[in-house]
């Protein structure tokens, strides 16, 4: 009788967890995926150094999924404390700050940003993105009212995953040569 390996969810706690995030990120970078495959496989856009991942994790630990010792999914947690560390994150925070939700500028609310979410190829199609987001909410809903991120329009698997989770589209933006949807999950 074959049983699927157990996937556990939690927060990144060790240098090995961060190295696992970095390895998964590197394997799924948009620049390494053929343009014809991007709409069906999904991808991540930004490459974060291990040093930046360590800084992010020091503020708010990333949500991770592990199969044994291997990181097979993650959701990076970003708030304003990380400003000045990465151009794309700075631009995203500025764009979100200038976006309205329910008649209020998000700059005047308590929101957290998903700096990146990724699921390993071998465990896709099992609802892991939604499980990561549920763990994200459980871990951070006491500190934040909204969870916000952006999704590249070319990344159809990610757009579907965010919609299934309950994110709603607030607007669009363009940077890095791509069009993006700003999406919000009201906790």
Kinemage of the C-alpha trace (Angstrom):
@kinemage 1
@onewidth
@group {chain A} dominant
@subgroup {mainchain}
@vectorlist {calphas} color= white
{ca unk a 1} P 0.000 0.000 0.000
{ca unk a 2} L 1.547 3.301 -1.130
{ca unk a 3} L 0.750 6.342 0.922
{ca unk a 4} L 1.575 9.852 -0.163
{ca unk a 5} L 4.211 11.557 1.933
{ca unk a 6} L 2.748 13.843 4.572
{ca unk a 7} L 2.969 17.564 3.996
{ca unk a 8} L 3.245 19.675 7.127
{ca unk a 9} L 2.578 23.408 7.390
{ca unk a 10} L 4.235 25.872 9.716
{ca unk a 11} L 6.547 28.868 9.899
{ca unk a 12} L 10.131 28.962 8.651
{ca unk a 13} L 12.387 28.555 11.651
{ca unk a 14} L 15.827 27.484 10.507
{ca unk a 15} L 18.527 28.411 8.015
{ca unk a 16} L 17.682 25.137 6.217
{ca unk a 17} L 14.065 26.308 5.807
{ca unk a 18} L 15.265 29.539 4.180
{ca unk a 19} L 17.669 27.641 1.919
{ca unk a 20} L 14.732 25.432 0.915
{ca unk a 21} L 12.666 28.521 0.071
{ca unk a 22} L 15.537 29.906 -2.007
{ca unk a 23} L 15.981 26.606 -3.874
{ca unk a 24} L 12.256 26.397 -4.672
{ca unk a 25} L 12.229 30.038 -5.763
{ca unk a 26} L 15.219 29.532 -8.064
{ca unk a 27} L 13.617 26.460 -9.660
{ca unk a 28} L 10.436 28.406 -10.463
{ca unk a 29} L 11.732 31.786 -11.648
{ca unk a 30} L 9.921 33.176 -14.685
{ca unk a 31} L 13.225 33.724 -16.455
{ca unk a 32} L 13.930 29.980 -16.322
{ca unk a 33} L 10.565 28.863 -17.699
{ca unk a 34} L 9.858 28.858 -21.422
{ca unk a 35} L 7.280 31.519 -22.380
{ca unk a 36} L 4.991 28.849 -23.887
{ca unk a 37} L 4.896 26.989 -20.523
{ca unk a 38} L 4.334 29.923 -18.155
{ca unk a 39} L 0.541 30.045 -18.449
{ca unk a 40} L 0.159 26.411 -17.474
{ca unk a 41} L 2.940 25.907 -14.920
{ca unk a 42} L 2.984 29.198 -13.038
{ca unk a 43} L 6.122 30.993 -11.942
{ca unk a 44} L 7.615 33.494 -9.527
{ca unk a 45} L 9.039 36.771 -10.765
{ca unk a 46} L 11.366 38.190 -8.143
{ca unk a 47} L 14.643 36.636 -7.086
{ca unk a 48} L 15.385 37.383 -3.439
{ca unk a 49} L 18.828 36.857 -1.977
{ca unk a 50} L 19.229 34.580 1.001
{ca unk a 51} L 20.200 37.650 3.033
{ca unk a 52} L 16.894 39.358 2.145
{ca unk a 53} L 14.929 36.196 2.937
{ca unk a 54} L 16.639 36.190 6.351
{ca unk a 55} L 15.608 39.833 6.940
{ca unk a 56} L 12.016 39.140 5.890
{ca unk a 57} L 11.886 36.108 8.123
{ca unk a 58} L 13.265 38.038 11.090
{ca unk a 59} L 10.269 40.416 10.915
{ca unk a 60} L 7.609 37.828 10.117
{ca unk a 61} L 8.469 34.185 9.451
{ca unk a 62} L 7.439 32.793 6.078
{ca unk a 63} L 4.688 30.204 5.947
{ca unk a 64} L 6.098 26.957 4.602
{ca unk a 65} L 4.966 23.503 3.570
{ca unk a 66} L 7.408 20.665 4.014
{ca unk a 67} L 7.471 17.079 2.884
{ca unk a 68} L 9.931 15.581 5.301
{ca unk a 69} L 12.840 18.025 5.430
{ca unk a 70} L 12.151 19.440 1.941
{ca unk a 71} L 10.334 22.781 1.492
{ca unk a 72} L 7.613 22.168 -1.122
{ca unk a 73} L 5.725 25.426 -0.730
{ca unk a 74} L 6.047 28.850 0.814
{ca unk a 75} L 4.369 32.214 1.245
{ca unk a 76} L 6.671 35.123 2.101
{ca unk a 77} L 5.432 37.733 4.555
{ca unk a 78} L 6.214 41.391 3.815
{ca unk a 79} L 5.216 44.591 5.549
{ca unk a 80} L 6.541 48.134 5.480
{ca unk a 81} L 9.579 47.293 7.612
{ca unk a 82} L 11.236 45.756 4.541
{ca unk a 83} L 11.140 48.993 2.506
{ca unk a 84} L 14.416 49.930 0.889
{ca unk a 85} L 15.581 46.322 0.508
{ca unk a 86} L 14.209 45.381 -2.943
{ca unk a 87} L 12.988 47.633 -5.783
{ca unk a 88} L 10.020 45.454 -6.781
{ca unk a 89} L 8.807 45.190 -3.187
{ca unk a 90} L 9.205 48.946 -2.716
{ca unk a 91} L 7.155 49.604 -5.841
{ca unk a 92} L 4.500 47.102 -4.793
{ca unk a 93} L 4.155 48.629 -1.317
{ca unk a 94} L 3.819 52.105 -2.856
{ca unk a 95} L 1.182 50.889 -5.317
{ca unk a 96} L -0.787 49.152 -2.555
{ca unk a 97} L -0.560 52.194 -0.279
{ca unk a 98} L -2.198 54.244 -3.061
{ca unk a 99} L -5.011 51.738 -3.672
{ca unk a 100} L -8.479 52.213 -2.182
{ca unk a 101} L -10.583 49.531 -0.548
{ca unk a 102} L -14.024 50.273 0.864
{ca unk a 103} L -13.447 53.996 0.422
{ca unk a 104} L -10.176 54.058 2.350
{ca unk a 105} L -6.584 54.264 1.178
{ca unk a 106} L -4.836 51.043 2.100
{ca unk a 107} L -1.947 53.154 3.428
{ca unk a 108} L -4.266 53.921 6.369
{ca unk a 109} L -5.037 50.286 7.131
{ca unk a 110} L -3.297 47.299 8.660
{ca unk a 111} L -2.332 45.127 5.722
{ca unk a 112} L 0.314 42.507 5.083
{ca unk a 113} L 1.740 41.608 1.696
{ca unk a 114} L 2.429 38.176 0.324
{ca unk a 115} L 5.863 38.865 -1.113
{ca unk a 116} L 5.734 35.642 -3.076
{ca unk a 117} L 3.951 32.298 -3.003
{ca unk a 118} L 5.309 29.156 -4.641
{ca unk a 119} L 4.346 25.479 -4.718
{ca unk a 120} L 6.737 22.789 -5.956
{ca unk a 121} L 5.858 21.168 -9.256
{ca unk a 122} L 5.560 17.697 -7.709
{ca unk a 123} L 2.792 18.709 -5.285
{ca unk a 124} L 0.745 21.048 -7.471
{ca unk a 125} L -2.927 20.311 -7.960
{ca unk a 126} L -3.432 19.270 -4.310
{ca unk a 127} L -4.795 22.574 -3.008
{ca unk a 128} L -1.505 23.458 -1.304
{ca unk a 129} L -1.691 27.153 -2.246
{ca unk a 130} L -5.017 27.440 -0.373
{ca unk a 131} L -3.569 25.532 2.601
{ca unk a 132} L -0.564 27.877 2.690
{ca unk a 133} L -2.927 30.853 2.650
{ca unk a 134} L -5.076 29.400 5.438
{ca unk a 135} L -1.922 28.955 7.547
{ca unk a 136} L -0.904 32.514 6.601
{ca unk a 137} L -4.260 33.814 7.856
{ca unk a 138} L -4.122 31.735 11.038
{ca unk a 139} L -0.605 32.993 11.769
{ca unk a 140} L -1.146 36.704 11.036
{ca unk a 141} L -4.822 37.690 11.238
{ca unk a 142} L -4.392 39.043 14.775
{ca unk a 143} L -1.884 41.614 13.476
{ca unk a 144} L -3.394 42.536 10.108
{ca unk a 145} L -6.839 43.206 8.640
{ca unk a 146} L -6.057 42.528 5.001
{ca unk a 147} L -3.728 40.314 3.016
{ca unk a 148} L -2.669 41.910 -0.275
{ca unk a 149} L -0.475 40.867 -3.172
{ca unk a 150} L -0.119 41.218 -6.905
{ca unk a 151} L -0.337 38.560 -9.592
{ca unk a 152} L 1.192 38.710 -13.061
{ca unk a 153} L -1.616 38.464 -15.645
{ca unk a 154} L 0.427 35.852 -17.499
{ca unk a 155} L 0.397 33.592 -14.409
{ca unk a 156} L -2.998 31.924 -14.860
{ca unk a 157} L -2.460 29.202 -12.215
{ca unk a 158} L -1.696 31.881 -9.627
{ca unk a 159} L -4.696 33.993 -10.624
{ca unk a 160} L -6.958 30.944 -10.177
{ca unk a 161} L -5.385 30.015 -6.824
{ca unk a 162} L -5.897 33.526 -5.449
{ca unk a 163} L -9.493 33.598 -6.636
{ca unk a 164} L -10.183 30.203 -4.992
{ca unk a 165} L -8.710 31.471 -1.738
{ca unk a 166} L -11.030 34.481 -1.660
{ca unk a 167} L -8.861 37.306 -2.948
{ca unk a 168} L -10.667 40.026 -4.872
{ca unk a 169} L -9.190 42.203 -7.567
{ca unk a 170} L -8.731 45.862 -6.588
{ca unk a 171} L -6.907 47.201 -9.606
{ca unk a 172} L -4.092 46.719 -12.050
{ca unk a 173} L -0.577 48.013 -12.393
{ca unk a 174} L 2.275 47.675 -14.828
{ca unk a 175} L 5.921 47.155 -13.964
{ca unk a 176} L 8.792 45.022 -15.091
{ca unk a 177} L 7.227 44.826 -18.546
{ca unk a 178} L 4.170 42.963 -17.229
{ca unk a 179} L 0.604 43.753 -16.236
{ca unk a 180} L -0.425 42.766 -12.713
{ca unk a 181} L -3.625 42.540 -10.691
{ca unk a 182} L -3.569 43.903 -7.155
{ca unk a 183} L -5.643 41.455 -5.112
{ca unk a 184} L -6.872 41.650 -1.519
{ca unk a 185} L -8.164 39.070 0.944
{ca unk a 186} L -10.327 40.699 3.613
{ca unk a 187} L -9.845 38.780 6.846
